[in-house]
């Protein structure tokens, strides 16, 4: 896109801030330009956020239904996968997968529960009972 074609649609940030965008100048060199927003980009972001919200709500329902443990819900809510959680927890990925089973979750030690709560940046009580 050429520098004079950088979109200037009214964005979420409005008049508060401008986004830096790369474009091509009249000589064909890459330069930076400022954009106040781009409707197409905002619509794409809205679709992505709606998808995340849907995933979080599905995870919530699965925990409420007793299909999954709170570990599954918090992973979705914090946009983390098993590998990332395993690294933060200092355990194997397969252990995280096991901890998503309600029957295994109920047997976790207080220390393990506390560590999960720290990883997900919440209290132990809220980690164990996220919907109260």
LUMROGU-15114 format. One record per atom (N, C-alpha, C): x, y, z; residue in three letters. Coordinates in steps of 0.02 Angstrom, whole numbers, padded with zeros to 5 digits, always signed. Each point is the difference from the previous one (the first is absolute). Example, Ala and Ser with C-alpha at 12.3 -4.5 7.8 and 13.67 -1.06 7.14 Angstrom:
REM LUMROGU-15114
+00660-00284+00390ALA;-00045+00059+00000ALA;+00045+00060+00000ALA;-00018+00053-00036SER;+00042+00059+00003SER;-00039+00055+00037SER;
REM end
This chain:
REM LUMROGU-15114
+00042-00058+00000UNK;-00042+00058+00000UNK;+00045+00062+00000UNK;-00022+00049-00036UNK;+00038+00062-00003UNK;-00016+00043+00061UNK;+00047+00043+00016UNK;-00007+00040+00060UNK;-00064+00042-00001UNK;-00017+00026-00058UNK;-00060+00042-00004UNK;-00065-00041+00001UNK;+00006-00068+00000UNK;-00059-00044+00002UNK;-00012-00031+00069UNK;+00042+00020+00049UNK;-00009-00028+00068UNK;-00070+00018+00024UNK;-00039-00050+00021UNK;-00068+00013+00023UNK;-00003+00049+00059UNK;-00049+00042-00001UNK;-00010+00049+00054UNK;-00072-00004+00026UNK;-00027-00062+00004UNK;-00067-00009+00029UNK;+00004+00015+00075UNK;-00055+00023+00027UNK;-00002+00014+00072UNK;+00006-00067+00037UNK;+00054-00009+00036UNK;+00013-00063+00034UNK;-00024-00001+00072UNK;+00012-00058+00033UNK;-00019-00007+00070UNK;+00032+00053+00044UNK;+00061+00017-00016UNK;+00036+00048+00041UNK;-00019+00072-00017UNK;-00036+00009-00055UNK;-00024+00066-00019UNK;+00056+00051-00005UNK;-00008+00053+00036UNK;+00049+00054-00003UNK;+00054-00006+00053UNK;-00003-00054+00039UNK;+00047-00010+00054UNK;+00069-00019-00026UNK;+00001-00045-00049UNK;+00064-00026-00024UNK;-00004-00016-00074UNK;+00058-00009-00030UNK;+00006-00020-00070UNK;+00041-00064-00002UNK;-00014-00040-00050UNK;+00035-00063-00010UNK;+00054+00010-00053UNK;+00060-00026+00014UNK;+00054+00004-00049UNK;-00010-00056-00052UNK;+00003+00018-00063UNK;-00009-00046-00055UNK;+00057+00007-00049UNK;+00020-00055-00030UNK;+00052+00002-00052UNK;-00033+00009-00068UNK;+00031+00041-00041UNK;-00026+00014-00067UNK;+00060+00014-00046UNK;-00016+00010-00063UNK;+00052+00015-00050UNK;-00007+00073-00020UNK;+00056+00035-00001UNK;-00002+00071-00021UNK;+00004+00006-00076UNK;+00004+00061-00024UNK;+00002+00013-00073UNK;+00061-00030-00034UNK;+00053-00011+00038UNK;+00062-00029-00028UNK;+00002-00076+00007UNK;-00053-00030+00027UNK;-00003-00073+00007UNK;+00034-00026+00063UNK;+00018+00044+00045UNK;+00033-00021+00062UNK;-00052-00007+00056UNK;+00014-00049+00045UNK;-00046-00009+00057UNK;+00010+00056+00050UNK;-00055+00028+00021UNK;+00000+00053+00050UNK;-00058-00013+00049UNK;+00002+00034+00054UNK;-00055-00006+00048UNK;-00048+00058-00010UNK;-00062-00014+00015UNK;-00052+00052-00003UNK;-00048-00013+00058UNK;-00040+00049+00014UNK;-00048-00007+00055UNK;-00070-00009-00026UNK;-00037-00042+00035UNK;-00070-00014-00018UNK;-00043+00010+00061UNK;-00058+00030-00010UNK;-00047+00008+00055UNK;-00045-00061+00007UNK;+00008-00048-00045UNK;-00038-00062+00004UNK;-00018-00026-00069UNK;-00024-00062-00001UNK;-00020-00031-00062UNK;-00058-00045+00014UNK;-00057+00015-00028UNK;-00062-00037+00014UNK;+00008-00074-00012UNK;+00033-00020-00054UNK;+00009-00070-00017UNK;+00038-00036+00056UNK;+00052+00031+00025UNK;+00040-00029+00054UNK;-00041-00006+00063UNK;-00039+00050+00016UNK;-00042-00002+00060UNK;-00052-00055-00005UNK;-00030-00009-00059UNK;-00050-00053-00008UNK;+00032-00068+00008UNK;+00060-00009-00027UNK;+00036-00064+00008UNK;+00016-00013+00074UNK;+00021+00051+00035UNK;+00014-00007+00072UNK;-00063-00017+00038UNK;-00056+00030-00018UNK;-00064-00015+00033UNK;-00018-00073-00009UNK;+00009-00026-00060UNK;-00016-00071-00014UNK;+00045-00045+00043UNK;+00064+00017+00004UNK;+00046-00040+00040UNK;-00020+00001+00074UNK;-00017+00058+00027UNK;-00019+00005+00070UNK;-00065-00037+00014UNK;-00047+00002-00048UNK;-00062-00038+00008UNK;+00015-00075+00003UNK;+00047-00022-00040UNK;+00021-00070+00000UNK;+00030-00019+00068UNK;+00043+00043+00027UNK;+00029-00014+00066UNK;-00055-00003+00053UNK;-00046+00046-00002UNK;-00055+00001+00049UNK;-00041-00064-00005UNK;-00012-00023-00061UNK;-00038-00062-00009UNK;+00038-00059+00029UNK;+00065-00003-00011UNK;+00041-00054+00029UNK;-00001+00001+00076UNK;+00004+00059+00029UNK;-00001+00007+00072UNK;-00067-00023+00028UNK;-00054+00019-00033UNK;-00067-00020+00022UNK;-00010-00076-00006UNK;+00027-00029-00054UNK;-00004-00073-00008UNK;+00040-00035+00055UNK;+00058+00027+00016UNK;+00041-00029+00054UNK;-00037+00005+00067UNK;-00030+00057+00012UNK;-00039+00010+00062UNK;-00055-00053+00005UNK;-00036-00011-00054UNK;-00055-00048+00001UNK;+00026-00070+00011UNK;+00056-00017-00028UNK;+00029-00067+00009UNK;+00021-00012+00072UNK;+00024+00053+00033UNK;+00019-00006+00071UNK;-00064-00007+00042UNK;-00050+00041-00014UNK;-00063-00004+00036UNK;-00032-00069-00008UNK;+00005-00029-00060UNK;-00028-00066-00014UNK;+00041-00057+00030UNK;+00058+00016+00030UNK;+00042-00051+00030UNK;+00042-00039-00049UNK;+00005+00025-00062UNK;+00040-00034-00051UNK;+00075+00017+00006UNK;+00014+00060+00024UNK;+00069+00024+00005UNK;+00009+00035+00067UNK;+00064+00006+00020UNK;+00015+00034+00063UNK;+00011+00075-00013UNK;+00005+00039+00053UNK;+00013+00072-00009UNK;+00065+00015-00038UNK;+00047-00046+00000UNK;+00062+00012-00038UNK;-00016+00015-00073UNK;-00046-00037-00028UNK;-00021+00009-00070UNK;-00029+00070-00010UNK;-00045+00020+00044UNK;-00031+00067-00005UNK;+00053+00055+00003UNK;+00044-00003+00049UNK;+00050+00052+00008UNK;+00049+00003-00059UNK;+00015-00058-00028UNK;+00043-00001-00059UNK;-00033+00039-00057UNK;-00064-00011-00010UNK;-00036+00036-00053UNK;-00004+00074+00016UNK;-00017+00015+00062UNK;-00008+00070+00020UNK;+00065+00040-00007UNK;+00056-00032+00015UNK;+00065+00034-00004UNK;+00035-00011-00067UNK;-00036-00033-00046UNK;+00027-00012-00068UNK;+00067-00036+00003UNK;+00001-00054+00038UNK;+00061-00040+00007UNK;-00014-00070-00025UNK;+00052-00035-00020UNK;-00008-00070-00019UNK;+00035-00044+00052UNK;-00005-00066-00009UNK;+00028-00046+00048UNK;+00076+00010+00007UNK;+00034+00012-00055UNK;+00072+00009+00001UNK;+00022+00060+00042UNK;-00035+00055-00009UNK;+00017+00061+00037UNK;-00013-00011+00075UNK;-00059-00029+00016UNK;-00016-00012+00070UNK;+00050-00048+00031UNK;+00019-00051-00036UNK;+00049-00049+00025UNK;+00066+00034+00016UNK;+00022+00045-00044UNK;+00063+00036+00012UNK;-00004+00042+00063UNK;-00054+00038+00007UNK;-00008+00041+00060UNK;-00005-00042+00064UNK;-00033-00057-00006UNK;-00010-00044+00058UNK;+00063-00041+00015UNK;+00043-00009-00049UNK;+00059-00042+00010UNK;-00018-00074-00001UNK;-00051-00017-00039UNK;-00022-00070-00005UNK;-00005-00019-00074UNK;-00013-00064-00013UNK;-00008-00024-00068UNK;-00067+00022-00028UNK;-00002+00006-00066UNK;-00062+00018-00035UNK;-00056-00052+00014UNK;+00019-00063+00001UNK;-00050-00052+00012UNK;-00030+00005+00070UNK;+00039+00029+00047UNK;-00026+00010+00068UNK;-00055+00053+00000UNK;+00011+00053-00038UNK;-00051+00052-00005UNK;-00064-00030-00030UNK;+00008-00041-00051UNK;-00057-00033-00032UNK;-00038-00043+00051UNK;+00037-00037+00042UNK;-00032-00041+00052UNK;-00037+00044+00051UNK;+00030+00057+00017UNK;-00030+00044+00050UNK;-00064+00033-00025UNK;-00013-00005-00065UNK;-00063+00026-00027UNK;-00058-00048+00011UNK;+00016-00061+00022UNK;-00053-00048+00017UNK;-00024+00015+00071UNK;-00065+00008+00009UNK;-00027+00017+00067UNK;+00021-00050+00054UNK;+00002-00064-00015UNK;+00018-00050+00050UNK;+00072+00007+00023UNK;+00044+00018-00046UNK;+00071+00010+00017UNK;+00008+00067+00036UNK;-00035+00051-00024UNK;+00004+00067+00030UNK;-00017-00001+00074UNK;-00051-00039+00018UNK;-00022-00003+00070UNK;+00054-00027+00047UNK;+00048-00037-00028UNK;+00052-00031+00040UNK;+00065+00041+00002UNK;+00000+00057-00034UNK;+00062+00041-00001UNK;+00015+00027+00070UNK;+00064+00005+00014UNK;+00022+00027+00065UNK;-00014+00075+00003UNK;-00003+00025+00061UNK;-00010+00072+00010UNK;+00057+00040-00032UNK;+00060-00026+00002UNK;+00058+00034-00030UNK;-00009+00006-00076UNK;-00024-00053-00031UNK;-00010+00000-00073UNK;-00056+00049-00018UNK;-00053-00001+00038UNK;-00056+00047-00011UNK;+00025+00072+00007UNK;+00039+00012+00051UNK;+00027+00068+00011UNK;+00043+00022-00059UNK;+00041-00046-00025UNK;+00044+00015-00057UNK;-00042+00017-00062UNK;-00052-00040-00013UNK;-00045+00014-00056UNK;-00031+00070+00008UNK;-00023+00015+00059UNK;-00031+00066+00012UNK;+00050+00056-00015UNK;+00063-00009+00020UNK;+00051+00049-00015UNK;+00012+00007-00075UNK;+00003-00057-00034UNK;+00011+00001-00073UNK;-00057+00037-00035UNK;-00061-00011+00023UNK;-00058+00032-00032UNK;-00017+00068+00031UNK;+00043+00023+00046UNK;-00006+00066+00031UNK;-00069+00011+00032UNK;-00018-00047+00043UNK;-00063+00005+00036UNK;+00010-00029+00070UNK;-00050+00006+00042UNK;+00003-00029+00067UNK;-00015-00075-00005UNK;+00020-00036+00052UNK;-00014-00072+00002UNK;-00075-00012-00002UNK;-00037+00038+00039UNK;-00073-00008+00002UNK;-00031+00013-00068UNK;+00020+00053-00033UNK;-00029+00016-00065UNK;+00022-00052-00053UNK;+00062-00025+00007UNK;+00024-00051-00046UNK;-00043-00063+00005UNK;-00013-00021+00061UNK;-00038-00062+00011UNK;-00074+00008-00016UNK;-00027+00060+00011UNK;-00072+00014-00011UNK;-00007+00064-00041UNK;+00015-00003-00064UNK;+00002+00061-00041UNK;-00068+00032-00015UNK;-00055-00033+00015UNK;-00065+00026-00021UNK;-00043+00022+00059UNK;+00029+00008+00058UNK;-00039+00023+00058UNK;+00005+00073+00008UNK;
REM end
